[in-house]
Amino acid sequence: MTFFRQNNIEDPNLSLANLKNTKMLFFCGSGLLLLLCIIHIFLMYTEPSSWIAWFSAAIYLFFVILTYKKTPVFFWLFFLFYFGQGTAIVSCAYLESGNYITEQATYAYATGATLRLVIYDLIFFLSGLAIFTFIKVNLAVDKKSILPILSRHKRYLYLALSSLLIILFVGLYVYGAPLFMGLDRFDYWSDHPLPILKTLGGQVYFMVFLLGIVFSWKKDMRIIFLFLGVCIYLVFSSEKFTGLYAVLYYLLLPIIINGLVQGKRQFSLKRIGIYTVVICSFFLALIYYHYSNINISPGDSAADMLVNRAMGLQGHVWWGTDVEVMKRDEIIDFEQLSKELSSFMSYSTQKEDVGMKYLISLVAPPGIARSYLERGVNFTMGYPAIGLYIFNYIGLIFLQILVAGVVVLAVVYLFNKLTRFQLIRAALAVKIFMEVYGSFTIGNFYQLFSLKVLMYIIAALVIESIILLGRRNVYEKA
């Protein structure tokens, strides 16, 4: 039984006729999960230590490498989640080694938080793998009907992105570039006289994704120049990591996935390691420049801030939330759950008693929390911390499975559109995926129920329904 097909040629990386690799990954991952659970039981009768945290991080790294080798399509579609949770895990292990948390104004200590985070992450990824494996995806594509449409849409895409970049660069020229003004992007946009430019700048991510789809069909140097233009704009806008890393991923995702679907070999781990060193060196140099000239704080060196940014910030929300949950007796925080549910209908992103804004007030001292909230700056990696706080340790297991299902639905829709080179529907698909990823990364569940997401989903359903009805009419006439 084959779920993934393209032109009636089965690809060993995609076909479920041979489930050997998928089964191996699932059972190996389940074995690692069982091992960590046994260690956690052992921790109930002894004091946690930092070596257990680093051992847990090593287990996670092994699972990620195994996923890459055995199920590359699943790995790349879930890469943002693998990478994001990986940085949080390494950060948490670093904190459990007794390092200082600037955002919480306290020294961390070994609690077993890293071990628990890896356990919940394995539950999420294994659940996602199982659901993704058994969803039927039809890749039979009539390329003769697609390519002329793609060729026409390609010109519109080039024109739209070129025009957008001209507007954005003119905005930087008129109002100044934060990189050269000694400002970070939060302070820059908080007082900007034309905030719509920020909204326009946020559109480059999904447009770069569409460039990646076009590039995976036909290599075009104009795409490289447009991509470099986007990167230059982001650097001038004081993006030092997240924005650049995101546009690089969105460009490469369609290229990699379509390559795998067409039976091309994936990169070796050695080659990926070389690319990673080169790219990370660029990011580190850029971040160091920012901390030396923009974000420097009295008494802190740029090197110290760089280490804190790379190692201390990603996992501290989970560590702090875990400590708070261990202190309390109640199983489910129904009051916070009620607040989260009520925020779904408000469509408000300003409420401070839900999502990440609530976690900031939970783990940080009042003065530090207020300074972040007033500037509109979030911490990072609020999920699964918010789920832990609401549902406790047992309830979070079921939440992870549910969240995995939601993510898989978004990922499968994205997968369908990019492998069919359907640019308009791919634009909606990546918009929905971005909202899902942002919601579950930051920890703002209400983001999934915003009017914006609702409009994306309705538009996708309307377009798919119209196309489905059109095809049905063609078949009936035939």
C-alpha positions in Angstrom: 0.0 0.0 0.0 1.6 3.2 -1.2 0.6 6.6 0.2 3.2 8.8 -1.6 3.4 8.7 -5.4 4.7 10.9 -8.1 4.2 9.9 -11.8 3.7 6.3 -10.6 7.3 6.1 -9.5 7.9 5.2 -5.9 10.6 6.9 -3.9 12.1 4.9 -1.1 12.2 7.9 1.1 8.5 8.5 0.7 6.8 5.2 0.0 5.1 3.4 2.8 5.2 0.1 0.8 8.5 -0.3 2.7 8.0 0.8 6.3 11.3 -0.4 7.5 13.0 3.0 8.1 9.9 4.5 9.6 9.3 1.5 11.9 12.9 1.5 13.0 12.8 5.2 13.8 9.6 4.9 15.8 10.7 1.9 17.8 14.2 3.3 18.4 12.6 6.6 19.5 10.2 4.7 21.8 13.1 2.9 23.3 14.9 6.2 24.0 11.7 7.6 25.5 11.4 4.5 27.8 15.1 4.9 28.8 14.5 8.5 29.8 11.4 7.6 31.7 13.3 5.0 33.7 16.0 7.6 34.5 13.2 10.0 35.6 11.8 7.4 38.0 15.4 7.0 39.3 15.5 10.8 39.9 12.5 10.6 42.1 14.7 8.8 44.7 17.9 10.8 44.3 19.1 14.4 43.6 19.2 15.6 40.0 22.6 16.4 38.5 23.8 18.3 35.4 25.2 15.2 33.8 21.7 13.8 33.4 20.7 17.0 31.7 23.6 16.8 29.2 22.9 13.0 28.7 19.3 13.9 27.9 20.5 16.5 25.4 22.8 13.8 23.8 19.8 11.4 23.5 17.8 14.2 21.7 20.7 14.8 19.3 20.9 11.1 18.5 17.2 11.0 17.8 17.4 14.0 15.5 20.3 12.5 13.5 18.4 9.2 13.2 15.3 11.1 12.0 17.4 12.8 9.3 18.8 9.6 8.1 15.7 7.4 8.2 12.8 9.8 7.4 14.3 12.9 5.7 11.0 14.3 4.4 9.5 14.3 7.9 12.7 15.8 9.3 12.8 18.8 6.9 9.1 19.5 7.3 9.5 19.5 11.1 13.0 21.1 11.1 11.9 24.4 12.7 10.5 22.4 15.6 13.5 20.1 15.9 15.9 23.1 15.8 13.8 25.2 18.2 13.4 22.5 20.8 17.0 21.5 20.4 18.2 25.0 21.3 15.9 25.0 24.3 17.2 21.6 25.4 20.9 22.7 25.2 20.1 25.9 26.9 18.2 24.1 29.7 21.2 21.7 30.2 23.5 24.7 30.4 21.3 26.4 33.0 21.1 23.2 35.0 24.9 23.3 35.3 24.4 26.2 37.6 24.5 29.3 35.3 22.8 32.6 35.8 19.5 33.5 34.2 19.5 37.3 33.6 15.7 37.4 32.7 14.9 35.7 36.0 17.7 37.3 38.1 18.6 34.0 39.7 21.1 31.2 39.4 19.6 28.0 37.9 20.3 24.6 39.4 19.8 20.9 38.5 16.1 20.0 38.7 15.6 17.4 35.9 14.0 20.0 33.7 16.1 19.1 30.7 15.2 15.4 31.0 11.5 16.2 31.2 11.7 18.5 28.2 13.3 15.8 26.1 10.7 13.3 27.2 7.9 15.6 26.1 9.6 16.5 22.8 10.0 12.8 22.0 6.3 12.3 22.6 5.5 15.2 20.3 7.8 14.0 17.4 6.9 10.3 17.7 3.2 11.2 17.7 3.7 13.5 14.7 5.6 10.8 12.9 2.8 8.2 13.5 0.1 10.6 12.3 2.1 11.9 9.3 2.9 8.3 8.2 -0.8 7.3 8.1 -2.2 10.3 6.3 -2.7 9.6 2.7 -1.1 12.2 0.4 -1.6 12.0 -3.3 1.4 13.3 -5.3 0.1 12.3 -8.8 0.6 15.6 -10.6 -0.1 16.6 -14.2 2.9 18.7 -14.8 1.8 19.6 -18.3 -1.0 21.7 -16.9 1.0 23.1 -14.0 4.2 24.5 -15.7 2.6 27.1 -18.0 0.6 28.5 -15.0 3.8 28.4 -12.9 5.7 30.3 -15.5 3.1 33.1 -15.6 2.9 33.3 -11.8 6.7 33.4 -11.6 6.8 36.7 -13.3 4.1 38.1 -11.0 6.2 36.9 -8.0 9.4 38.5 -9.2 7.6 41.8 -9.8 5.8 41.8 -6.5 8.9 41.0 -4.4 11.0 43.5 -6.4 8.4 46.2 -5.8 8.2 45.4 -2.1 11.9 45.5 -1.6 12.1 48.9 -3.3 9.4 50.2 -0.9 11.2 48.8 2.1 14.6 50.1 1.1 13.1 53.6 0.5 11.6 53.4 3.9 15.0 52.6 5.4 16.5 55.5 3.5 13.9 58.0 4.6 13.5 56.9 8.2 16.9 55.4 8.8 18.1 51.9 9.2 18.2 50.6 12.8 21.5 48.8 12.2 23.2 52.2 11.7 21.1 54.1 14.3 22.2 52.0 17.3 18.7 50.7 17.8 17.3 47.2 18.1 14.2 46.4 16.0 11.8 46.6 18.9 12.7 50.2 19.8 12.9 51.1 16.2 9.4 50.0 15.3 7.8 51.2 18.6 8.3 54.8 17.6 8.2 54.5 13.8 6.0 57.1 12.1 4.9 54.6 9.4 4.3 51.2 11.1 2.8 49.7 8.0 6.3 49.2 6.8 6.8 46.6 9.5 3.7 44.7 8.2 5.0 44.9 4.7 8.4 43.7 5.8 6.8 40.6 7.4 5.6 39.5 3.9 9.1 38.7 2.6 9.1 35.4 4.4 6.3 33.7 2.5 7.5 35.3 -0.7 10.9 33.8 -0.2 9.2 30.4 0.3 7.5 30.9 -3.1 10.9 31.7 -4.6 12.1 28.4 -3.3 9.3 26.6 -5.0 10.1 28.3 -8.3 13.8 27.6 -7.9 13.1 23.9 -7.2 11.4 23.8 -10.7 13.9 25.9 -12.6 17.1 27.4 -11.4 17.1 31.2 -12.0 19.8 33.6 -10.8 17.2 36.3 -10.4 15.9 34.3 -7.4 19.4 34.5 -5.8 19.5 38.2 -6.3 16.0 38.7 -4.8 16.9 36.5 -1.9 20.1 38.5 -1.2 18.1 41.7 -1.3 15.7 40.2 1.4 18.7 39.3 3.5 20.3 42.7 3.2 17.0 44.3 4.2 16.7 42.1 7.3 20.2 42.8 8.3 19.7 46.6 7.9 16.5 46.2 10.0 18.5 44.8 12.9 17.7 41.2 12.4 20.6 39.3 13.8 19.5 35.7 13.8 15.8 34.6 13.8 14.7 36.5 10.7 17.7 35.4 8.6 17.5 31.8 9.8 13.8 31.8 8.9 14.1 33.1 5.4 17.0 30.7 4.7 14.8 27.8 5.8 11.8 28.9 3.8 13.9 29.2 0.7 15.5 25.8 1.1 12.5 23.8 2.2 10.8 23.5 -1.2 14.1 22.9 -2.9 15.0 20.0 -0.5 11.5 18.5 -0.4 11.0 18.5 -4.2 14.5 17.1 -4.5 13.7 14.2 -2.2 10.3 13.6 -4.0 12.2 13.4 -7.3 14.6 10.8 -5.8 17.6 13.0 -5.4 20.1 12.1 -2.6 20.1 14.2 0.5 23.1 16.0 1.9 25.6 14.0 3.9 25.9 14.9 7.6 29.6 15.9 6.9 28.4 18.4 4.2 25.7 19.8 6.5 28.3 20.2 9.2 30.5 22.3 6.9 27.5 24.5 5.8 26.4 24.9 9.5 29.9 26.1 10.6 30.0 28.7 7.7 26.4 29.9 8.3 26.8 30.0 12.1 30.1 31.9 11.8 28.2 34.6 9.8 25.4 34.7 12.4 27.9 34.9 15.3 29.8 37.8 13.7 26.5 39.6 13.1 25.2 39.0 16.6 28.6 40.1 18.1 28.4 43.4 16.1 24.8 44.0 17.4 25.8 43.4 21.0 29.0 45.5 20.6 27.2 48.5 19.0 23.5 48.3 19.7 22.5 46.1 22.6 25.4 46.5 25.0 24.4 46.9 28.6 26.6 48.6 31.3 28.9 46.1 32.9 28.3 43.4 30.3 30.8 42.6 27.5 29.6 41.7 24.0 31.1 38.2 24.5 29.1 37.6 27.7 25.9 38.8 26.1 26.5 36.5 23.1 27.0 33.5 25.4 23.9 34.4 27.4 21.9 34.8 24.2 23.1 31.5 22.7 23.0 29.4 25.8 20.9 31.1 28.5 17.8 32.5 26.8 16.3 29.6 24.8 15.4 27.2 27.7 14.9 29.4 30.7 11.1 29.7 30.3 10.8 25.9 30.5 13.2 25.7 33.4 11.3 28.5 35.4 7.9 27.1 34.6 9.0 23.6 35.6 10.2 24.9 39.0 6.8 26.7 39.5 4.8 23.6 38.7 6.8 21.4 41.0 5.9 23.8 43.9 2.2 23.5 43.5 -0.3 20.8 44.4 -3.2 21.3 41.9 -3.2 19.0 38.9 -4.8 21.3 36.4 -4.9 25.1 36.6 -8.5 25.6 35.6 -8.3 29.4 36.2 -5.5 29.8 33.6 -7.2 27.3 31.3 -10.3 29.5 31.4 -8.3 32.6 30.6 -6.7 30.9 27.6 -10.0 29.7 26.2 -11.7 33.1 26.7 -8.9 34.8 24.8 -9.7 32.7 21.7 -12.8 34.8 20.9 -11.2 38.2 21.7 -8.7 38.2 18.9 -6.5 40.3 21.1 -2.7 40.1 21.2 -2.4 42.6 24.0 -3.8 40.6 26.9 -1.1 40.0 29.6 -2.8 37.2 31.4 -2.5 34.5 28.7 0.2 32.9 26.6 3.8 34.1 26.6 2.9 37.3 28.3 1.6 35.4 31.3 4.8 33.2 31.4 6.9 36.3 31.5 5.1 37.5 34.6 5.3 33.9 36.0 9.0 33.3 35.8 10.6 36.8 35.9 10.6 39.3 38.8 8.0 42.0 38.5 10.5 44.8 37.4 12.1 42.7 34.7 8.7 41.4 33.5 7.2 44.8 33.3 10.2 46.2 31.3 9.7 43.4 28.7 5.9 43.8 28.5 6.1 47.5 28.1 8.5 47.2 25.2 6.4 44.5 23.6 9.3 42.1 23.7 8.6 38.4 24.3 10.8 35.7 25.8 11.1 32.6 23.5 10.1 29.0 23.5 6.9 29.4 25.5 5.7 26.0 24.4 5.4 23.4 25.9 5.9 25.5 29.0 2.4 27.0 28.9 1.0 23.5 28.4 2.9 22.3 31.4 1.7 25.1 33.6 -2.0 24.5 32.7 -2.2 20.7 32.5 0.7 19.6 34.7 3.0 16.7 33.9 0.3 14.0 33.0 -2.0 16.3 31.0 0.9 17.6 29.0 1.4 14.1 27.5 -2.1 14.2 25.9 -1.6 17.9 24.8 1.6 17.0 23.0 -0.2 14.3 21.0 -3.0 16.8 20.1 -0.6 19.5 19.2 1.3 17.0 17.0 -1.9 16.3 15.1 -2.6 20.0 14.5 1.0 20.5 13.3 0.8 17.5 11.0 -2.3 18.9 9.3 -0.6 22.2 8.6 2.6 20.4 7.4 0.7 18.0 5.1 -1.2 20.8 3.4 2.1 22.7 3.0 3.7 19.5 1.6 0.9 19.1 -0.9 1.1 22.6 -2.3 4.9 22.9 -2.6 5.2 19.5 -4.4 2.6 20.5 -6.9 4.2 23.9 -7.5 0.9 25.7 -6.8 2.1 29.1 -5.8 -1.2 30.8 -4.8 -2.3 27.9 -2.6 1.3 27.4 -1.3 1.2 31.0 -0.2 -1.9 30.3 2.0 -0.3 27.0 3.2 2.9 28.6 4.4 0.9 31.5 6.0 -1.1 28.9 8.0 2.1 27.0 8.8 3.8 30.1 10.1 0.9 30.9 12.4 0.9 27.3 13.7 4.7 27.4 14.3 4.6 30.8 15.9 1.7 29.9 18.1 3.3 26.7 19.5 6.8 28.2 19.7 5.9 31.3 21.6 3.1 29.6 23.5 0.2 31.9 22.4 -2.6 29.4 21.6 -5.0 32.3 20.9 -2.9 33.1 17.8 -4.5 30.1 16.1 -8.0 31.5 16.6 -7.2 35.0 15.4 -9.3 36.6 12.6 -6.2 36.5 10.4 -5.8 32.7 10.6 -9.5 32.2 10.2 -9.4 34.2 6.9 -6.4 32.1 5.7 -8.3 28.8 6.4 -11.5 30.1 4.8 -9.7 31.2 1.7 -7.9 27.9 1.4 -11.2 26.0 1.8 -12.9 28.2 -0.8 -10.1 27.8 -3.3 -9.8 24.0 -2.8 -13.6 23.6 -3.1 -13.8 25.6 -6.3 -11.0 23.6 -7.9 -12.5 20.3 -6.7 -15.9 21.2 -8.1 -14.3 22.3 -11.4 -12.5 18.9 -11.7 -15.7 17.1 -10.9 -17.6 18.9 -13.6 -14.8 18.0 -16.1 -15.1 14.3 -15.2 -18.9 14.4 -15.5 -18.7 16.0 -19.0 -16.2 13.4 -20.1 
